[in-house]
């Protein structure tokens, strides 16, 4: 059984365009920002 190739001859973008790449990029960026924010917030609090 051969997997179907959705790329046509000379086609530059995959079948779904750049949407999935944007979603993964934005998700990764958001996760990094949340982790950094929590880390900085934890360091910025004074000890009581």
Residue frames as qw, qx, qy, qz and C-alpha x, y, z in Angstrom:
[[0.000, 0.889, 0.458, 0.000, 0.00, 0.00, 0.00],
 [0.443, 0.213, 0.014, 0.871, 1.50, 3.29, -1.10],
 [0.088, -0.651, -0.415, 0.630, 0.71, 6.52, 0.74],
 [0.373, 0.785, 0.401, 0.288, -0.97, 9.13, -1.40],
 [0.414, -0.171, -0.008, 0.894, 1.16, 12.16, -2.15],
 [0.141, 0.843, 0.480, -0.197, -0.93, 15.34, -2.05],
 [0.149, -0.660, 0.273, 0.684, 1.82, 17.44, -3.66],
 [0.723, 0.648, 0.240, -0.022, 1.26, 18.15, -7.32],
 [0.718, 0.163, 0.177, 0.654, 4.09, 18.59, -9.78],
 [0.262, 0.441, 0.071, 0.856, 5.50, 22.08, -9.32],
 [0.444, -0.788, -0.315, -0.287, 3.33, 22.85, -6.28],
 [0.273, 0.502, -0.479, 0.667, 5.16, 24.92, -3.68],
 [0.412, -0.337, 0.465, -0.708, 2.73, 24.70, -0.73],
 [0.032, 0.071, 0.992, -0.095, 1.34, 21.51, 0.83],
 [0.156, -0.495, -0.777, -0.356, -2.36, 20.64, 0.60],
 [0.327, -0.772, -0.515, 0.177, -3.35, 22.58, 3.73],
 [0.176, 0.881, -0.036, 0.437, -1.17, 25.62, 2.98],
 [0.337, 0.386, -0.553, 0.657, 0.83, 27.22, 5.78],
 [0.595, -0.575, -0.091, -0.554, -1.99, 27.02, 8.35],
 [0.907, -0.329, -0.241, 0.103, -0.62, 24.05, 10.34],
 [0.622, 0.185, -0.255, 0.717, 2.82, 25.65, 10.51],
 [0.115, -0.552, 0.085, -0.821, 1.30, 28.88, 11.86],
 [0.761, -0.524, -0.160, -0.347, -0.74, 26.99, 14.47],
 [0.884, -0.179, -0.250, 0.352, 2.30, 25.04, 15.69],
 [0.432, 0.346, -0.178, 0.814, 4.47, 28.15, 15.69],
 [0.321, -0.592, 0.022, -0.739, 1.95, 30.23, 17.63],
 [0.860, -0.440, -0.207, -0.151, 1.36, 27.37, 20.08],
 [0.796, -0.013, -0.262, 0.546, 5.08, 26.93, 20.72],
 [0.180, 0.458, -0.128, 0.861, 5.57, 30.68, 21.12],
 [0.552, -0.597, -0.088, -0.576, 2.65, 30.86, 23.58],
 [0.902, -0.329, -0.256, 0.112, 3.98, 27.95, 25.64],
 [0.622, 0.155, -0.241, 0.728, 7.43, 29.54, 25.86],
 [0.081, -0.540, 0.051, -0.836, 5.92, 32.89, 26.89],
 [0.732, -0.556, -0.168, -0.355, 3.78, 31.27, 29.61],
 [0.873, -0.186, -0.265, 0.364, 6.78, 29.35, 30.99],
 [0.426, 0.284, -0.177, 0.841, 8.97, 32.47, 31.00],
 [0.312, -0.606, -0.068, -0.729, 6.20, 34.58, 32.57],
 [0.829, -0.507, -0.202, -0.120, 5.66, 32.09, 35.40],
 [0.793, -0.028, -0.226, 0.565, 9.43, 31.81, 35.94],
 [0.219, 0.402, -0.099, 0.883, 9.93, 35.59, 36.02],
 [0.513, -0.617, -0.147, -0.578, 6.85, 36.09, 38.20],
 [0.870, -0.388, -0.274, 0.133, 8.17, 33.52, 40.69],
 [0.631, 0.062, -0.192, 0.749, 11.57, 35.23, 40.84],
 [0.040, 0.510, 0.054, 0.857, 10.02, 38.72, 41.11],
 [0.609, -0.669, -0.305, -0.298, 7.99, 37.96, 44.24],
 [0.020, -0.623, 0.589, -0.514, 9.61, 38.97, 47.53],
 [0.542, -0.121, -0.816, 0.161, 10.03, 36.19, 50.10],
 [0.429, -0.558, 0.139, -0.697, 7.82, 36.52, 53.16]]
